[in-house]
Amino acid sequence: MFKSLSLSVLIAASIAVCAQPAVAAEPAQAKSTKKAAHKTPAKAAPHEPNEEEDEPDTKGSTTIDYTCELGNSLTIFQNADDDKHVALRWHKRIHRLTRVGTTTGANRFENHHYGLVWIGIPAKGMLLDSKQGHQLANDCKTAEQMKAGS
């Protein structure tokens, strides 16, 4: 009887010892899961569209190329459905500009974020930097305006 009692105690002790690593492994796994969750970078907030900062879509727009003095050039993109905005390509970047009313009848479009101002009159156009207070391009003309001026 003593042998069977000793054997039962030995088996119970073996089971207890074997069960401890499984119990101990569970908190370690939980810790590693917490660490992994902690190291996962937070998702960035979705980018809110900004009409003045983002490049506009010019698909389906009419393009007008201008040649300016000092070798500068620019392109205006117009959409027949939207006379309140134009897109302007200046130095490899396309900017969205919004119409501003004038008393002179000139076409004036501005982008406050970048400080761009486009003024178009029948004889020419000019691009201004309102933040720096100077002209970026002057005497800008289309091919038709150049022919008319000859």
JOSUL-V811278 format. One record per residue. N is the residue number from 0. RES is the residue in three letters. SS is DSSP state (@ for helix, = for strand, . for the rest). OMEGA is omega in radians with two decimals (NA if undefined). D_FIRST is the distance of its C-alpha to the first C-alpha in Angstrom with 2 decimals. Layout:
[[N,RES,SS,OMEGA,D_FIRST] [N,RES,SS,OMEGA,D_FIRST]]
//
This chain:
[[0,MET,.,3.14,0.00] [1,PHE,@,3.13,3.75] [2,LYS,@,-3.12,5.27] [3,SER,@,3.06,5.15] [4,LEU,@,3.11,6.11] [5,SER,@,3.12,8.47] [6,LEU,@,3.11,9.69] [7,SER,@,3.12,10.46] [8,VAL,@,3.13,12.25] [9,LEU,@,3.12,14.00] [10,ILE,@,3.14,15.17] [11,ALA,@,3.12,16.36] [12,ALA,@,3.11,18.15] [13,SER,@,3.14,19.73] [14,ILE,@,-3.14,20.97] [15,ALA,@,3.14,22.37] [16,VAL,@,3.13,24.11] [17,CYS,@,-3.11,25.50] [18,ALA,@,-3.11,26.74] [19,GLN,@,3.13,28.60] [20,PRO,@,3.12,31.17] [21,ALA,@,3.11,32.02] [22,VAL,@,-3.14,32.62] [23,ALA,@,-3.14,34.51] [24,ALA,@,-3.10,36.54] [25,GLU,@,3.10,37.80] [26,PRO,@,3.12,39.74] [27,ALA,@,3.10,41.14] [28,GLN,@,3.13,42.39] [29,ALA,@,3.12,43.88] [30,LYS,@,-3.13,45.63] [31,SER,@,3.09,47.06] [32,THR,@,3.11,48.28] [33,LYS,@,3.13,49.95] [34,LYS,@,-3.13,51.57] [35,ALA,@,3.13,52.80] [36,ALA,@,-3.13,54.20] [37,HIS,@,-3.10,55.83] [38,LYS,@,-3.14,57.48] [39,THR,.,-3.12,58.94] [40,PRO,.,3.12,62.63] [41,ALA,.,3.12,64.00] [42,LYS,.,3.12,66.26] [43,ALA,.,3.09,69.90] [44,ALA,.,-3.14,71.93] [45,PRO,.,-3.12,74.15] [46,HIS,.,3.09,77.61] [47,GLU,.,3.13,80.12] [48,PRO,.,3.10,83.36] [49,ASN,.,-3.04,86.28] [50,GLU,.,-3.10,89.65] [51,GLU,.,-3.12,91.32] [52,GLU,.,-3.07,88.61] [53,ASP,.,3.07,87.35] [54,GLU,.,-3.13,89.47] [55,PRO,.,3.06,91.00] [56,ASP,.,-3.08,90.85] [57,THR,.,3.13,94.29] [58,LYS,.,3.13,93.81] [59,GLY,.,-3.13,96.80] [60,SER,.,3.01,98.91] [61,THR,=,-3.13,102.48] [62,THR,=,3.08,102.85] [63,ILE,=,-3.14,105.85] [64,ASP,=,3.11,106.20] [65,TYR,=,3.00,108.18] [66,THR,=,-3.05,109.71] [67,CYS,.,3.10,110.36] [68,GLU,@,-3.12,112.36] [69,LEU,@,3.05,110.88] [70,GLY,@,3.11,109.08] [71,ASN,.,3.04,106.52] [72,SER,=,3.10,105.46] [73,LEU,=,3.14,103.33] [74,THR,=,3.05,102.45] [75,ILE,=,3.08,102.45] [76,PHE,=,3.13,100.34] [77,GLN,=,3.10,101.60] [78,ASN,=,-3.09,100.16] [79,ALA,.,-3.12,102.68] [80,ASP,.,-3.05,100.26] [81,ASP,=,3.13,99.79] [82,ASP,=,-3.14,102.91] [83,LYS,=,-3.10,101.09] [84,HIS,=,2.93,99.18] [85,VAL,=,2.98,99.78] [86,ALA,=,-3.09,97.63] [87,LEU,=,3.07,99.12] [88,ARG,=,3.12,98.08] [89,TRP,=,-3.13,98.87] [90,HIS,.,3.02,97.57] [91,LYS,.,3.13,94.82] [92,ARG,=,3.10,93.41] [93,ILE,=,-3.11,94.15] [94,HIS,=,3.05,94.59] [95,ARG,=,3.13,95.00] [96,LEU,=,-3.09,98.04] [97,THR,=,-3.13,99.07] [98,ARG,=,3.05,102.67] [99,VAL,=,-3.14,104.38] [100,GLY,.,3.09,107.55] [101,THR,.,3.09,110.79] [102,THR,.,-3.07,114.30] [103,THR,.,-3.10,115.93] [104,GLY,.,3.09,114.54] [105,ALA,.,3.03,112.67] [106,ASN,=,-3.12,109.24] [107,ARG,=,3.12,106.81] [108,PHE,=,-3.09,103.06] [109,GLU,=,2.96,100.56] [110,ASN,=,-3.05,96.97] [111,HIS,.,-3.10,96.16] [112,HIS,.,-3.13,92.89] [113,TYR,.,3.13,94.58] [114,GLY,.,-3.11,97.97] [115,LEU,=,3.08,99.83] [116,VAL,=,3.07,103.07] [117,TRP,=,3.08,104.99] [118,ILE,=,-3.14,108.57] [119,GLY,=,3.03,110.47] [120,ILE,.,-3.08,114.18] [121,PRO,.,-3.07,116.41] [122,ALA,.,-3.08,117.63] [123,LYS,.,3.06,114.36] [124,GLY,=,3.07,110.96] [125,MET,=,3.13,109.24] [126,LEU,=,-3.10,105.68] [127,LEU,=,3.01,105.06] [128,ASP,=,-3.08,102.20] [129,SER,.,3.12,102.26] [130,LYS,.,-3.13,99.62] [131,GLN,.,3.10,101.59] [132,GLY,.,3.09,104.97] [133,HIS,=,3.12,106.50] [134,GLN,=,3.03,107.42] [135,LEU,=,3.14,105.04] [136,ALA,=,3.14,107.43] [137,ASN,=,3.13,111.03] [138,ASP,=,3.13,113.69] [139,CYS,=,-3.08,111.10] [140,LYS,=,3.01,112.82] [141,THR,.,3.11,111.97] [142,ALA,@,3.13,113.96] [143,GLU,@,3.12,116.18] [144,GLN,@,3.11,116.87] [145,MET,@,3.12,117.83] [146,LYS,@,-3.12,120.25] [147,ALA,@,-3.13,121.79] [148,GLY,@,-3.10,122.34] [149,SER,.,NA,124.20]]
//
